[in-house]
């Protein structure tokens, strides 16, 4: 077989660390500060995906947005 170059980036340790932090921030967005941790988790998930942790990075970004929305709904429910 011929050497075929892939356009996808290989996964690095930095990508996996960003992805793991994004999942942690998604959980923190539910319980602590939805806006702060939701946005930080979104950014870290996207960075993880761009650096090569493709499916998991995007899942972490989506989880951060969902965590921020759930956290905001909980805050709204508690204040009313």
N, CA, C and O atoms as a DFTB+ gen file, in Angstrom:
320 C
 N C O
     1  1       0.841      -1.179       0.000
     2  2       0.000       0.000       0.000
     3  2       0.884       1.239       0.000
     4  3       1.974       1.244       0.573
     5  1       0.419       2.235      -0.620
     6  2       1.155       3.491      -0.672
     7  2       0.917       4.278       0.611
     8  3      -0.110       4.125       1.272
     9  1       1.876       5.112       0.944
    10  2       1.707       5.985       2.107
    11  2       0.687       7.055       1.784
    12  3       0.894       7.879       0.893
    13  1      -0.406       7.036       2.506
    14  2      -1.439       8.045       2.306
    15  2      -1.417       8.988       3.489
    16  3      -1.475       8.564       4.643
    17  1      -1.335      10.249       3.191
    18  2      -1.299      11.245       4.243
    19  2      -2.718      11.619       4.637
    20  3      -3.568      11.908       3.795
    21  1      -2.937      11.606       5.890
    22  2      -4.250      11.963       6.406
    23  2      -4.278      13.452       6.719
    24  3      -3.285      14.021       7.170
    25  1      -5.407      14.065       6.479
    26  2      -5.543      15.481       6.798
    27  2      -5.885      15.698       8.267
    28  3      -5.813      16.821       8.766
    29  1      -6.258      14.621       8.960
    30  2      -6.609      14.740      10.373
    31  2      -5.344      14.845      11.216
    32  3      -4.336      14.198      10.931
    33  1      -5.413      15.660      12.242
    34  2      -4.288      15.803      13.152
    35  2      -4.240      14.631      14.114
    36  3      -5.284      14.146      14.550
    37  1      -3.050      14.173      14.450
    38  2      -2.975      13.134      15.483
    39  2      -3.313      13.727      16.847
    40  3      -3.035      14.895      17.119
    41  1      -3.913      12.906      17.693
    42  2      -4.309      13.386      19.011
    43  2      -3.080      13.593      19.878
    44  3      -2.176      12.758      19.900
    45  1      -3.052      14.706      20.588
    46  2      -1.939      14.997      21.481
    47  2      -2.433      14.953      22.930
    48  3      -3.635      14.903      23.190
    49  1      -1.484      14.972      23.859
    50  2      -1.856      15.002      25.275
    51  2      -2.581      16.288      25.626
    52  3      -3.488      16.281      26.459
    53  1      -2.194      17.391      25.001
    54  2      -2.858      18.672      25.265
    55  2      -4.326      18.619      24.848
    56  3      -5.190      19.185      25.518
    57  1      -4.599      17.941      23.745
    58  2      -5.984      17.821      23.285
    59  2      -6.816      17.041      24.294
    60  3      -7.943      17.430      24.600
    61  1      -6.270      15.939      24.814
    62  2      -7.015      15.134      25.774
    63  2      -7.221      15.895      27.071
    64  3      -8.284      15.789      27.682
    65  1      -6.216      16.672      27.509
    66  2      -6.347      17.465      28.743
    67  2      -7.435      18.517      28.569
    68  3      -8.245      18.721      29.473
    69  1      -7.464      19.183      27.427
    70  2      -8.507      20.183      27.175
    71  2      -9.891      19.541      27.174
    72  3     -10.849      20.118      27.688
    73  1      -9.989      18.349      26.597
    74  2     -11.272      17.656      26.554
    75  2     -11.740      17.254      27.952
    76  3     -12.910      17.425      28.292
    77  1     -10.832      16.726      28.752
    78  2     -11.191      16.326      30.118
    79  2     -11.613      17.542      30.938
    80  3     -12.597      17.485      31.674
    81  1     -10.875      18.632      30.812
    82  2     -11.248      19.857      31.531
    83  2     -12.601      20.378      31.072
    84  3     -13.370      20.903      31.878
    85  1     -12.898      20.240      29.794
    86  2     -14.201      20.685      29.291
    87  2     -15.334      19.889      29.920
    88  3     -16.368      20.457      30.269
    89  1     -15.150      18.572      30.070
    90  2     -16.176      17.767      30.735
    91  2     -16.321      18.152      32.210
    92  3     -17.435      18.203      32.733
    93  1     -15.211      18.419      32.870
    94  2     -15.265      18.852      34.277
    95  2     -15.985      20.183      34.390
    96  3     -16.805      20.374      35.288
    97  1     -15.683      21.114      33.476
    98  2     -16.353      22.417      33.505
    99  2     -17.839      22.287      33.180
   100  3     -18.640      23.093      33.653
   101  1     -18.222      21.292      32.385
   102  2     -19.642      21.073      32.101
   103  2     -20.394      20.710      33.373
   104  3     -21.514      21.172      33.590
   105  1     -19.780      19.885      34.211
   106  2     -20.407      19.519      35.480
   107  2     -20.432      20.719      36.426
   108  3     -21.431      20.957      37.104
   109  1     -19.336      21.470      36.469
   110  2     -19.288      22.654      37.341
   111  2     -20.287      23.719      36.900
   112  3     -20.779      24.489      37.725
   113  1     -20.589      23.767      35.602
   114  2     -21.562      24.742      35.105
   115  2     -22.950      24.470      35.656
   116  3     -23.744      25.393      35.832
   117  1     -23.241      23.215      35.926
   118  2     -24.559      22.884      36.470
   119  2     -24.686      23.369      37.911
   120  3     -25.736      23.868      38.315
   121  1     -23.606      23.219      38.684
   122  2     -23.707      23.463      40.120
   123  2     -23.191      24.825      40.580
   124  3     -23.677      25.342      41.585
   125  1     -22.238      25.416      39.893
   126  2     -21.633      26.648      40.403
   127  2     -22.022      27.879      39.592
   128  3     -22.926      28.617      39.982
   129  1     -21.359      28.101      38.488
   130  2     -21.605      29.290      37.683
   131  2     -21.830      28.879      36.228
   132  3     -20.874      28.582      35.512
   133  1     -23.075      28.863      35.797
   134  2     -23.360      28.376      34.445
   135  2     -22.675      29.176      33.348
   136  3     -22.156      28.592      32.396
   137  1     -22.663      30.484      33.460
   138  2     -22.089      31.292      32.388
   139  2     -20.573      31.123      32.312
   140  3     -20.029      30.896      31.231
   141  1     -19.903      31.229      33.428
   142  2     -18.442      31.160      33.448
   143  2     -17.932      29.787      33.016
   144  3     -17.118      29.682      32.098
   145  1     -18.413      28.741      33.677
   146  2     -17.914      27.405      33.381
   147  2     -18.468      26.854      32.065
   148  3     -17.814      26.039      31.414
   149  1     -19.642      27.282      31.676
   150  2     -20.198      26.845      30.394
   151  2     -19.398      27.365      29.216
   152  3     -19.101      26.619      28.282
   153  1     -19.050      28.643      29.257
   154  2     -18.259      29.224      28.175
   155  2     -16.842      28.658      28.174
   156  3     -16.298      28.351      27.114
   157  1     -16.243      28.518      29.356
   158  2     -14.886      27.957      29.435
   159  2     -14.865      26.513      28.931
   160  3     -13.934      26.119      28.228
   161  1     -15.872      25.728      29.281
   162  2     -15.949      24.352      28.799
   163  2     -16.169      24.276      27.300
   164  3     -15.625      23.397      26.632
   165  1     -16.965      25.192      26.770
   166  2     -17.195      25.239      25.328
   167  2     -15.891      25.512      24.589
   168  3     -15.565      24.833      23.615
   169  1     -15.154      26.506      25.056
   170  2     -13.891      26.860      24.414
   171  2     -12.894      25.706      24.513
   172  3     -12.241      25.368      23.526
   173  1     -12.772      25.100      25.694
   174  2     -11.832      23.991      25.855
   175  2     -12.236      22.770      25.022
   176  3     -11.368      22.068      24.503
   177  1     -13.512      22.511      24.889
   178  2     -13.965      21.404      24.048
   179  2     -13.630      21.626      22.588
   180  3     -13.199      20.705      21.894
   181  1     -13.829      22.848      22.124
   182  2     -13.492      23.164      20.734
   183  2     -11.986      23.077      20.511
   184  3     -11.537      22.551      19.492
   185  1     -11.206      23.591      21.459
   186  2      -9.747      23.509      21.342
   187  2      -9.302      22.044      21.327
   188  3      -8.443      21.669      20.529
   189  1      -9.870      21.225      22.192
   190  2      -9.534      19.811      22.203
   191  2      -9.849      19.131      20.884
   192  3      -9.070      18.311      20.397
   193  1     -11.002      19.474      20.303
   194  2     -11.381      18.876      19.021
   195  2     -10.454      19.333      17.899
   196  3     -10.068      18.532      17.047
   197  1     -10.097      20.606      17.896
   198  2      -9.217      21.130      16.847
   199  2      -7.811      20.544      16.977
   200  3      -7.138      20.321      15.971
   201  1      -7.371      20.296      18.193
   202  2      -6.037      19.730      18.399
   203  2      -5.963      18.237      18.086
   204  3      -4.872      17.667      18.089
   205  1      -7.090      17.598      17.818
   206  2      -7.043      16.220      17.371
   207  2      -7.896      15.234      18.136
   208  3      -7.992      14.077      17.725
   209  1      -8.509      15.628      19.208
   210  2      -9.374      14.722      19.973
   211  2     -10.792      14.864      19.424
   212  3     -11.692      15.362      20.100
   213  1     -10.965      14.410      18.173
   214  2     -12.137      14.763      17.386
   215  2     -13.494      14.459      18.012
   216  3     -14.173      15.406      18.406
   217  1     -13.925      13.249      18.128
   218  2     -15.322      13.133      18.568
   219  2     -15.513      13.554      20.017
   220  3     -16.526      14.164      20.358
   221  1     -14.553      13.235      20.867
   222  2     -14.724      13.520      22.288
   223  2     -14.665      15.021      22.578
   224  3     -15.366      15.498      23.470
   225  1     -13.862      15.757      21.858
   226  2     -13.792      17.206      22.042
   227  2     -15.106      17.894      21.710
   228  3     -15.551      18.796      22.418
   229  1     -15.719      17.447      20.613
   230  2     -17.014      18.034      20.247
   231  2     -18.100      17.656      21.243
   232  3     -18.975      18.463      21.559
   233  1     -18.036      16.419      21.737
   234  2     -19.004      16.005      22.762
   235  2     -18.835      16.828      24.035
   236  3     -19.822      17.179      24.682
   237  1     -17.604      17.136      24.394
   238  2     -17.344      17.944      25.587
   239  2     -17.874      19.359      25.398
   240  3     -18.425      19.942      26.332
   241  1     -17.716      19.915      24.207
   242  2     -18.249      21.254      23.936
   243  2     -19.768      21.268      24.048
   244  3     -20.344      22.192      24.623
   245  1     -20.408      20.257      23.505
   246  2     -21.871      20.165      23.586
   247  2     -22.314      19.956      25.030
   248  3     -23.302      20.547      25.467
   249  1     -21.590      19.120      25.774
   250  2     -21.924      18.889      27.179
   251  2     -21.796      20.171      27.996
   252  3     -22.568      20.385      28.930
   253  1     -20.844      21.017      27.661
   254  2     -20.679      22.280      28.376
   255  2     -21.848      23.218      28.123
   256  3     -22.317      23.899      29.035
   257  1     -22.312      23.251      26.896
   258  2     -23.471      24.096      26.581
   259  2     -24.712      23.564      27.296
   260  3     -25.487      24.336      27.862
   261  1     -24.895      22.258      27.268
   262  2     -26.040      21.659      27.957
   263  2     -25.940      21.898      29.467
   264  3     -26.939      22.209      30.115
   265  1     -24.736      21.753      30.023
   266  2     -24.542      22.014      31.451
   267  2     -24.844      23.450      31.819
   268  3     -25.422      23.720      32.872
   269  1     -24.453      24.378      30.950
   270  2     -24.748      25.789      31.206
   271  2     -26.252      26.054      31.167
   272  3     -26.779      26.807      31.986
   273  1     -26.933      25.434      30.214
   274  2     -28.383      25.633      30.127
   275  2     -29.113      25.022      31.322
   276  3     -30.034      25.630      31.867
   277  1     -28.703      23.829      31.724
   278  2     -29.319      23.192      32.887
   279  2     -29.032      24.003      34.150
   280  3     -29.915      24.178      34.989
   281  1     -27.810      24.493      34.287
   282  2     -27.464      25.323      35.435
   283  2     -28.265      26.608      35.482
   284  3     -28.707      27.032      36.549
   285  1     -28.452      27.229      34.326
   286  2     -29.246      28.459      34.270
   287  2     -30.709      28.181      34.626
   288  3     -31.350      28.983      35.306
   289  1     -31.229      27.049      34.165
   290  2     -32.609      26.689      34.513
   291  2     -32.753      26.405      36.003
   292  3     -33.763      26.761      36.610
   293  1     -31.754      25.770      36.591
   294  2     -31.788      25.525      38.035
   295  2     -31.739      26.825      38.840
   296  3     -32.452      26.976      39.832
   297  1     -30.905      27.748      38.410
   298  2     -30.822      29.052      39.087
   299  2     -32.158      29.783      38.965
   300  3     -32.642      30.359      39.940
   301  1     -32.750      29.762      37.780
   302  2     -34.039      30.424      37.579
   303  2     -35.133      29.778      38.435
   304  3     -35.987      30.473      38.984
   305  1     -35.102      28.459      38.543
   306  2     -36.109      27.756      39.337
   307  2     -35.938      28.043      40.819
   308  3     -36.922      28.170      41.548
   309  1     -34.692      28.145      41.267
   310  2     -34.449      28.419      42.673
   311  2     -34.785      29.861      43.059
   312  3     -35.179      30.121      44.195
   313  1     -34.637      30.773      42.143
   314  2     -34.911      32.178      42.444
   315  2     -36.399      32.505      42.399
   316  3     -36.821      33.518      42.957
   317  1     -37.192      31.674      41.752
   318  2     -38.637      31.944      41.688
   319  2     -39.408      31.187      42.702
   320  3     -40.630      31.312      42.767
